[in-house]
């Protein structure tokens, strides 16, 4: 497997990334972190995905990690352009994201999408907002007028189009709003999996999460058939 640091020019900006390329690629995965995260914290998950034979691209959202651009509402357009870039490596692209990255993945133009603890609501309680500002906000470069929850309000909501090509994984000890929105979507027929005892900030490292993800990728990409 080849692992390299790279930069994607997308939506008028440079987006730092790490690309993991297996010897025989059968598809492409774009992995996106959550608010206050970075590409490095998703590398373990990326490696497990790339072991399936899927070329995997892990990025820093604007305002995060090595991405020097300020965080703002252009993040969805960035994802759209990065998906176009990913199509250079394979016909089918799956977008996989955690938290904010999960929301972006599920509403993206990717062929398949997985939201891990996706932040799907437009509004969050003052308690949740305060926690995120206190424990994650210091890691984000953002302007005073385009902070997280203002941006979230502007993002499109998830629709049930092509629901068979979408999956949600959430933790039983997740953020209350995420538990509620994920549980409600299960009633619509969307594929939703709960990971027992998983917390919001570590769910992408839990083996049950990875196994749910691998199982669905095996189906979508027809691995081992």
PASEBA-1860 file (N, C-alpha, C; in nm, 3 decimals):
! residues 225
1> XXXXXXXX> 0.084/-0.119/0.000/0.000/0.000/0.000/0.088/0.125/0.000 ~ 0.051/0.222/-0.083/0.125/0.348/-0.089/0.050/0.453/-0.007 ~ 0.123/0.523/0.079/0.064/0.630/0.160/0.142/0.758/0.134 ~ 0.071/0.864/0.095/0.142/0.988/0.067/0.060/1.110/0.108 ~ 0.132/1.216/0.146/0.070/1.344/0.172/0.052/1.415/0.038 ~ -0.059/1.488/0.025/-0.085/1.557/-0.101/-0.167/1.682/-0.073 ~ -0.190/1.759/-0.176/-0.274/1.878/-0.168/-0.371/1.877/-0.285 ~ -0.498/1.893/-0.255/-0.601/1.898/-0.359/-0.641/2.044/-0.379
9> XXXXXXXX> -0.636/2.091/-0.503/-0.687/2.225/-0.532/-0.834/2.210/-0.568 ~ -0.921/2.260/-0.480/-1.066/2.242/-0.499/-1.139/2.366/-0.453 ~ -1.239/2.407/-0.527/-1.322/2.522/-0.492/-1.238/2.648/-0.466 ~ -1.126/2.659/-0.538/-1.043/2.778/-0.528/-0.944/2.781/-0.414 ~ -0.933/2.672/-0.338/-0.838/2.668/-0.227/-0.757/2.539/-0.230 ~ -0.649/2.536/-0.154/-0.568/2.415/-0.137/-0.615/2.339/-0.014 ~ -0.644/2.210/-0.032/-0.694/2.126/0.077/-0.591/2.017/0.106 ~ -0.526/2.021/0.222/-0.427/1.918/0.256/-0.495/1.782/0.274
17> XXXXXXXX> -0.428/1.677/0.229/-0.486/1.544/0.241/-0.377/1.438/0.254 ~ -0.419/1.320/0.293/-0.334/1.201/0.292/-0.409/1.096/0.211 ~ -0.341/1.036/0.115/-0.403/0.938/0.026/-0.339/0.801/0.049 ~ -0.422/0.701/0.075/-0.378/0.564/0.093/-0.424/0.484/-0.028 ~ -0.329/0.431/-0.105/-0.361/0.363/-0.229/-0.320/0.216/-0.223 ~ -0.416/0.123/-0.226/-0.383/-0.020/-0.228/-0.329/-0.060/-0.365 ~ -0.271/-0.178/-0.373/-0.210/-0.222/-0.499/-0.314/-0.240/-0.609 ~ -0.433/-0.288/-0.575/-0.540/-0.305/-0.674/-0.666/-0.236/-0.621
25> XXXXXXXX> -0.693/-0.116/-0.670/-0.803/-0.036/-0.618/-0.935/-0.071/-0.687 ~ -1.041/-0.084/-0.606/-1.174/-0.116/-0.659/-1.272/0.000/-0.642 ~ -1.226/0.109/-0.585/-1.312/0.224/-0.560/-1.239/0.327/-0.477 ~ -1.311/0.431/-0.437/-1.249/0.542/-0.365/-1.335/0.580/-0.245 ~ -1.269/0.615/-0.135/-1.337/0.665/-0.017/-1.281/0.802/0.020 ~ -1.369/0.896/0.049/-1.330/1.025/0.105/-1.371/1.025/0.251 ~ -1.274/1.046/0.341/-1.302/1.046/0.485/-1.284/1.188/0.539 ~ -1.386/1.236/0.611/-1.387/1.372/0.661/-1.412/1.374/0.812
33> XXXXXXXX> -1.329/1.448/0.882/-1.337/1.459/1.028/-1.451/1.552/1.070 ~ -1.471/1.562/1.201/-1.571/1.651/1.256/-1.514/1.786/1.296 ~ -1.599/1.869/1.354/-1.558/2.003/1.398/-1.448/1.991/1.504 ~ -1.339/2.064/1.481/-1.226/2.059/1.573/-1.135/1.941/1.550 ~ -1.162/1.861/1.447/-1.080/1.744/1.418/-0.975/1.775/1.313 ~ -0.916/1.668/1.261/-0.816/1.682/1.155/-0.800/1.547/1.086 ~ -0.731/1.548/0.975/-0.715/1.426/0.896/-0.639/1.318/0.972 ~ -0.543/1.359/1.057/-0.460/1.261/1.128/-0.541/1.173/1.222
41> XXXXXXXX> -0.647/1.227/1.284/-0.724/1.146/1.377/-0.810/1.041/1.307 ~ -0.823/1.051/1.176/-0.903/0.955/1.100/-0.816/0.852/1.027 ~ -0.685/0.855/1.047/-0.597/0.766/0.970/-0.617/0.618/1.004 ~ -0.647/0.588/1.128/-0.672/0.448/1.164/-0.791/0.392/1.088 ~ -0.899/0.469/1.085/-1.018/0.428/1.010/-0.986/0.419/0.861 ~ -0.910/0.516/0.812/-0.874/0.517/0.670/-0.794/0.393/0.632 ~ -0.705/0.350/0.720/-0.624/0.232/0.690/-0.711/0.107/0.680 ~ -0.808/0.094/0.771/-0.897/-0.022/0.769/-0.980/-0.023/0.640
49> XXXXXXXX> -1.022/0.093/0.593/-1.099/0.101/0.468/-1.010/0.066/0.350 ~ -0.888/0.118/0.349/-0.799/0.093/0.235/-0.757/-0.054/0.227 ~ -0.759/-0.124/0.342/-0.727/-0.268/0.340/-0.826/-0.348/0.257 ~ -0.945/-0.292/0.234/-1.046/-0.359/0.152/-1.016/-0.348/0.004 ~ -0.916/-0.268/-0.032/-0.885/-0.244/-0.172/-0.944/-0.114/-0.223 ~ -0.976/-0.024/-0.131/-1.037/0.104/-0.166/-0.935/0.215/-0.146 ~ -0.907/0.291/-0.251/-0.821/0.409/-0.238/-0.890/0.508/-0.145 ~ -0.817/0.556/-0.044/-0.879/0.636/0.061/-0.810/0.772/0.074
57> XXXXXXXX> -0.890/0.877/0.069/-0.840/1.014/0.079/-0.895/1.077/0.206 ~ -0.806/1.124/0.293/-0.845/1.187/0.419/-0.805/1.334/0.413 ~ -0.899/1.424/0.439/-0.872/1.567/0.421/-0.882/1.646/0.551 ~ -0.825/1.766/0.548/-0.849/1.868/0.650/-0.952/1.966/0.597 ~ -1.067/1.977/0.663/-1.163/2.080/0.626/-1.102/2.218/0.644 ~ -1.153/2.316/0.572/-1.102/2.453/0.590/-1.116/2.495/0.736 ~ -1.010/2.560/0.787/-1.009/2.602/0.927/-0.957/2.496/1.022 ~ -0.920/2.377/0.970/-0.879/2.265/1.054/-0.741/2.213/1.012
65> XXXXXXXX> -0.668/2.162/1.110/-0.540/2.100/1.081/-0.449/2.190/1.002 ~ -0.399/2.138/0.889/-0.308/2.213/0.804/-0.378/2.302/0.702 ~ -0.510/2.301/0.702/-0.585/2.386/0.608/-0.590/2.528/0.665 ~ -0.520/2.620/0.601/-0.505/2.756/0.654/-0.622/2.848/0.622 ~ -0.717/2.801/0.541/-0.834/2.883/0.508/-0.931/2.886/0.626 ~ -0.994/3.000/0.648/-1.088/3.013/0.759/-1.211/2.925/0.737 ~ -1.259/2.865/0.844/-1.381/2.784/0.841/-1.500/2.872/0.805 ~ -1.579/2.827/0.707/-1.700/2.900/0.671/-1.796/2.809/0.595
73> XXXXXXXX> -1.903/2.867/0.543/-2.008/2.788/0.480/-1.973/2.727/0.347 ~ -1.852/2.748/0.298/-1.810/2.688/0.171/-1.766/2.543/0.184 ~ -1.774/2.488/0.304/-1.723/2.352/0.325/-1.794/2.249/0.238 ~ -1.923/2.264/0.214/-1.994/2.166/0.132/-1.948/2.173/-0.013 ~ -1.922/2.293/-0.064/-1.868/2.307/-0.199/-1.729/2.247/-0.208 ~ -1.651/2.259/-0.101/-1.519/2.195/-0.098/-1.533/2.045/-0.114 ~ -1.627/1.986/-0.038/-1.649/1.841/-0.044/-1.692/1.800/-0.185 ~ -1.778/1.878/-0.246/-1.824/1.848/-0.382/-1.707/1.841/-0.479
81> XXXXXXXX> -1.615/1.936/-0.468/-1.501/1.938/-0.559/-1.401/1.827/-0.528 ~ -1.385/1.795/-0.399/-1.294/1.686/-0.363/-1.348/1.553/-0.414 ~ -1.480/1.534/-0.412/-1.539/1.413/-0.467/-1.509/1.403/-0.616 ~ -1.517/1.516/-0.688/-1.479/1.515/-0.829/-1.334/1.469/-0.846 ~ -1.248/1.518/-0.758/-1.107/1.478/-0.761/-1.094/1.328/-0.736 ~ -1.170/1.278/-0.640/-1.163/1.135/-0.605/-1.206/1.046/-0.721 ~ -1.296/1.096/-0.805/-1.340/1.016/-0.920/-1.226/0.989/-1.018 ~ -1.116/1.062/-1.006/-1.000/1.033/-1.090/-0.937/0.898/-1.056
89> XXXXXXXX> -0.963/0.850/-0.934/-0.904/0.725/-0.888/-0.997/0.605/-0.900 ~ -1.123/0.629/-0.930/-1.218/0.518/-0.940/-1.355/0.565/-0.980 ~ -1.435/0.472/-1.031/-1.568/0.507/-1.081/-1.664/0.542/-0.970 ~ -1.658/0.468/-0.858/-1.750/0.489/-0.747/-1.677/0.548/-0.627 ~ -1.743/0.647/-0.562/-1.685/0.714/-0.445/-1.782/0.703/-0.328 ~ -1.730/0.661/-0.212/-1.808/0.663/-0.089/-1.753/0.774/0.000 ~ -1.843/0.858/0.050/-1.805/0.963/0.144/-1.835/0.913/0.285 ~ -1.734/0.917/0.370/-1.746/0.870/0.509/-1.705/0.985/0.600
97> XXXXXXXX> -1.790/1.022/0.694/-1.755/1.135/0.779/-1.803/1.119/0.921 ~ -1.734/1.188/1.012/-1.771/1.187/1.153/-1.829/1.323/1.191 ~ -1.940/1.322/1.263/-2.002/1.442/1.318/-2.036/1.542/1.207 ~ -1.974/1.660/1.206/-1.997/1.754/1.096/-1.959/1.690/0.963 ~ -1.849/1.614/0.962/-1.809/1.543/0.841/-1.912/1.440/0.799 ~ -1.983/1.383/0.896/-2.090/1.289/0.864/-2.207/1.358/0.797 ~ -2.242/1.477/0.845/-2.349/1.557/0.781/-2.309/1.590/0.638 ~ -2.186/1.637/0.619/-2.139/1.673/0.485/-2.139/1.552/0.392
105> XXXXXXXX> -2.100/1.437/0.445/-2.096/1.316/0.363/-2.236/1.275/0.317 ~ -2.331/1.277/0.410/-2.466/1.230/0.379/-2.541/1.321/0.281 ~ -2.504/1.449/0.276/-2.572/1.540/0.184/-2.485/1.569/0.061 ~ -2.376/1.495/0.047/-2.283/1.517/-0.063/-2.331/1.450/-0.191 ~ -2.251/1.466/-0.296/-2.281/1.408/-0.427/-2.215/1.271/-0.446 ~ -2.161/1.213/-0.340/-2.094/1.083/-0.351/-2.193/0.974/-0.390 ~ -2.141/0.866/-0.449/-2.227/0.754/-0.488/-2.285/0.683/-0.366 ~ -2.205/0.674/-0.260/-2.247/0.614/-0.133/-2.204/0.707/-0.021
113> XXXXXXXX> -2.271/0.697/0.094/-2.236/0.786/0.206/-2.259/0.718/0.340 ~ -2.166/0.741/0.432/-2.178/0.691/0.569/-2.156/0.808/0.664 ~ -2.253/0.832/0.750/-2.240/0.933/0.854/-2.219/0.866/0.988 ~ -2.103/0.888/1.049/-2.074/0.835/1.181/-2.102/0.946/1.282 ~ -2.202/0.925/1.367/-2.249/1.029/1.460/-2.272/1.161/1.386 ~ -2.352/1.159/1.279/-2.367/1.280/1.196/-2.447/1.390/1.267 ~ -2.400/1.513/1.253/-2.468/1.629/1.312/-2.577/1.675/1.216 ~ -2.694/1.610/1.220/-2.798/1.631/1.119/-2.894/1.744/1.153
121> XXXXXXXX> -2.906/1.779/1.281/-3.001/1.884/1.318/-2.951/2.021/1.274 ~ -3.043/2.115/1.256/-3.004/2.253/1.227/-2.982/2.332/1.355 ~ -3.041/2.286/1.464/-3.029/2.356/1.592/-2.987/2.259/1.701 ~ -2.897/2.304/1.788/-2.850/2.224/1.900/-2.869/2.302/2.030 ~ -2.885/2.229/2.139/-2.910/2.293/2.269/-2.791/2.381/2.310 ~ -2.818/2.475/2.399/-2.711/2.561/2.449/-2.602/2.479/2.517 ~ -2.641/2.371/2.584/-2.542/2.286/2.651/-2.448/2.222/2.550 ~ -2.504/2.165/2.443/-2.422/2.104/2.339/-2.331/2.206/2.273
129> XXXXXXXX> -2.386/2.324/2.243/-2.306/2.429/2.181/-2.190/2.471/2.271 ~ -2.216/2.484/2.400/-2.112/2.525/2.494/-2.002/2.422/2.503 ~ -2.041/2.294/2.507/-1.941/2.187/2.515/-1.851/2.188/2.392 ~ -1.910/2.199/2.274/-1.831/2.200/2.151/-1.740/2.322/2.144 ~ -1.792/2.438/2.185/-1.709/2.558/2.185/-1.591/2.544/2.281 ~ -1.616/2.481/2.396/-1.512/2.470/2.499/-1.406/2.366/2.464 ~ -1.448/2.249/2.414/-1.352/2.139/2.398/-1.303/2.118/2.256 ~ -1.368/2.183/2.158/-1.326/2.164/2.019/-1.297/2.295/1.946
137> XXXXXXXX> -1.364/2.401/1.985/-1.355/2.527/1.913/-1.215/2.585/1.906 ~ -1.133/2.562/2.009/-0.998/2.620/2.010/-0.910/2.564/1.899 ~ -0.951/2.452/1.840/-0.872/2.389/1.734/-0.912/2.437/1.595 ~ -1.003/2.531/1.588/-1.058/2.573/1.459/-1.023/2.719/1.431 ~ -0.980/2.746/1.309/-0.956/2.883/1.264/-1.082/2.931/1.194 ~ -1.154/3.023/1.256/-1.281/3.067/1.200/-1.300/3.217/1.223 ~ -1.378/3.280/1.137/-1.408/3.421/1.154/-1.518/3.437/1.258 ~ -1.531/3.556/1.310/-1.628/3.580/1.417/-1.772/3.569/1.370
145> XXXXXXXX> -1.796/3.585/1.239/-1.934/3.583/1.189/-1.971/3.454/1.117 ~ -1.880/3.357/1.111/-1.913/3.229/1.046/-1.867/3.112/1.134 ~ -1.923/3.103/1.251/-1.889/2.996/1.342/-1.975/2.873/1.316 ~ -1.944/2.764/1.386/-2.002/2.633/1.358/-2.153/2.634/1.343 ~ -2.225/2.681/1.444/-2.369/2.660/1.443/-2.440/2.751/1.343 ~ -2.379/2.863/1.308/-2.434/2.944/1.200/-2.419/2.871/1.067 ~ -2.303/2.807/1.047/-2.280/2.731/0.924/-2.376/2.612/0.917 ~ -2.393/2.540/1.027/-2.483/2.424/1.029/-2.625/2.463/0.988
153> XXXXXXXX> -2.670/2.580/1.031/-2.805/2.626/0.996/-2.822/2.644/0.845 ~ -2.712/2.674/0.776/-2.720/2.700/0.632/-2.707/2.574/0.547 ~ -2.663/2.464/0.606/-2.643/2.342/0.529/-2.777/2.276/0.494 ~ -2.787/2.212/0.379/-2.910/2.140/0.345/-2.936/2.027/0.444 ~ -3.062/1.990/0.456/-3.097/1.876/0.541/-3.088/1.747/0.461 ~ -3.081/1.637/0.532/-3.073/1.506/0.467/-3.209/1.469/0.409 ~ -3.210/1.425/0.285/-3.334/1.373/0.227/-3.321/1.221/0.212 ~ -3.432/1.157/0.181/-3.431/1.010/0.173/-3.409/0.958/0.032
161> XXXXXXXX> -3.361/1.045/-0.059/-3.329/0.999/-0.194/-3.213/0.899/-0.188 ~ -3.227/0.792/-0.264/-3.122/0.689/-0.268/-3.084/0.642/-0.128 ~ -3.184/0.620/-0.043/-3.156/0.583/0.095/-3.080/0.451/0.106 ~ -3.092/0.364/0.005/-3.019/0.237/0.009/-2.869/0.258/-0.006 ~ -2.829/0.379/-0.048/-2.687/0.410/-0.065/-2.632/0.494/0.050 ~ -2.709/0.499/0.161/-2.666/0.578/0.276/-2.675/0.495/0.404 ~ -2.586/0.527/0.498/-2.583/0.454/0.624/-2.545/0.549/0.737 ~ -2.605/0.530/0.853/-2.572/0.609/0.972/-2.530/0.515/1.084
169> XXXXXXXX> -2.423/0.551/1.152/-2.375/0.478/1.270/-2.365/0.579/1.384 ~ -2.427/0.548/1.496/-2.420/0.640/1.610/-2.399/0.561/1.739 ~ -2.357/0.631/1.844/-2.329/0.565/1.971/-2.443/0.577/2.070 ~ -2.457/0.478/2.157/-2.564/0.481/2.257/-2.539/0.589/2.362 ~ -2.415/0.641/2.371/-2.382/0.749/2.464/-2.344/0.875/2.386 ~ -2.404/0.889/2.269/-2.375/1.000/2.180/-2.439/1.129/2.229 ~ -2.418/1.237/2.154/-2.485/1.364/2.179/-2.636/1.342/2.168 ~ -2.717/1.393/2.263/-2.862/1.365/2.262/-2.930/1.395/2.130
177> XXXXXXXX> -2.896/1.508/2.067/-2.959/1.543/1.940/-2.926/1.442/1.832 ~ -2.805/1.387/1.835/-2.765/1.289/1.735/-2.834/1.156/1.758 ~ -2.848/1.117/1.882/-2.922/0.993/1.913/-3.066/1.005/1.862 ~ -3.130/1.118/1.890/-3.270/1.136/1.851/-3.287/1.138/1.700 ~ -3.205/1.215/1.630/-3.220/1.225/1.485/-3.188/1.093/1.416 ~ -3.088/1.022/1.465/-3.051/0.893/1.407/-3.160/0.790/1.430 ~ -3.213/0.786/1.552/-3.320/0.691/1.584/-3.444/0.716/1.499 ~ -3.477/0.844/1.480/-3.595/0.877/1.399/-3.578/0.835/1.254
185> XXXXXXXX> -3.456/0.847/1.202/-3.432/0.808/1.063/-3.443/0.658/1.043 ~ -3.418/0.582/1.149/-3.433/0.437/1.139/-3.577/0.401/1.103 ~ -3.671/0.482/1.149/-3.812/0.456/1.122/-3.847/0.480/0.975 ~ -3.763/0.556/0.902/-3.790/0.585/0.761/-3.738/0.475/0.669 ~ -3.666/0.377/0.724/-3.610/0.271/0.642/-3.464/0.290/0.609 ~ -3.406/0.403/0.650/-3.263/0.426/0.629/-3.184/0.327/0.714 ~ -3.071/0.280/0.662/-2.988/0.186/0.736/-2.919/0.259/0.851 ~ -2.956/0.226/0.975/-2.902/0.293/1.093/-2.854/0.187/1.192
193> XXXXXXXX> -2.730/0.202/1.239/-2.671/0.109/1.334/-2.631/0.182/1.462 ~ -2.664/0.123/1.577/-2.624/0.178/1.707/-2.504/0.099/1.761 ~ -2.404/0.171/1.809/-2.287/0.108/1.870/-2.299/0.125/2.021 ~ -2.313/0.015/2.091/-2.332/0.018/2.236/-2.213/0.083/2.306 ~ -2.245/0.175/2.399/-2.148/0.241/2.488/-2.053/0.337/2.418 ~ -2.066/0.357/2.288/-1.975/0.447/2.218/-2.011/0.592/2.246 ~ -1.908/0.673/2.265/-1.922/0.817/2.284/-1.904/0.889/2.150 ~ -1.945/1.014/2.147/-1.937/1.091/2.022/-1.793/1.104/1.972
201> XXXXXXXX> -1.701/1.132/2.062/-1.565/1.165/2.019/-1.475/1.047/1.991 ~ -1.520/0.924/2.025/-1.433/0.808/2.001/-1.498/0.700/1.916 ~ -1.619/0.725/1.869/-1.694/0.619/1.801/-1.622/0.569/1.676 ~ -1.545/0.653/1.609/-1.478/0.609/1.486/-1.356/0.522/1.515 ~ -1.323/0.501/1.644/-1.215/0.410/1.681/-1.267/0.277/1.735 ~ -1.397/0.266/1.754/-1.457/0.146/1.814/-1.469/0.036/1.708 ~ -1.433/-0.087/1.746/-1.431/-0.197/1.649/-1.568/-0.227/1.591 ~ -1.674/-0.216/1.672/-1.808/-0.241/1.618/-1.842/-0.142/1.507
209> XXXXXXXX> -1.803/-0.018/1.524/-1.824/0.083/1.419/-1.754/0.041/1.290 ~ -1.628/0.002/1.304/-1.548/-0.036/1.187/-1.608/-0.159/1.119 ~ -1.655/-0.253/1.197/-1.714/-0.374/1.140/-1.845/-0.344/1.066 ~ -1.929/-0.255/1.124/-2.051/-0.214/1.053/-2.014/-0.149/0.920 ~ -1.914/-0.062/0.923/-1.870/0.008/0.803/-1.815/-0.089/0.699 ~ -1.727/-0.177/0.741/-1.667/-0.274/0.649/-1.774/-0.363/0.587 ~ -1.869/-0.406/0.667/-1.976/-0.491/0.616/-2.054/-0.424/0.505 ~ -2.084/-0.295/0.523/-2.161/-0.224/0.421/-2.077/-0.194/0.297
217> XXXXXXXX> -1.950/-0.162/0.316/-1.862/-0.139/0.201/-1.845/-0.266/0.119 ~ -1.842/-0.381/0.186/-1.835/-0.509/0.114/-1.956/-0.525/0.021 ~ -2.072/-0.479/0.068/-2.194/-0.490/-0.014/-2.190/-0.391/-0.130 ~ -2.162/-0.265/-0.098/-2.164/-0.161/-0.202/-2.061/-0.185/-0.311 ~ -1.941/-0.227/-0.272/-1.833/-0.245/-0.369/-1.817/-0.391/-0.415 ~ -1.912/-0.475/-0.370/-1.915/-0.614/-0.414/-1.780/-0.684/-0.390 ~ -1.730/-0.666/-0.269/-1.602/-0.728/-0.233/-1.623/-0.873/-0.195 ~ -1.532/-0.958/-0.237/-1.534/-1.102/-0.205/-1.650/-1.176/-0.272
225> X> -1.706/-1.119/-0.376/-1.814/-1.190/-0.446/-1.754/-1.289/-0.547
END
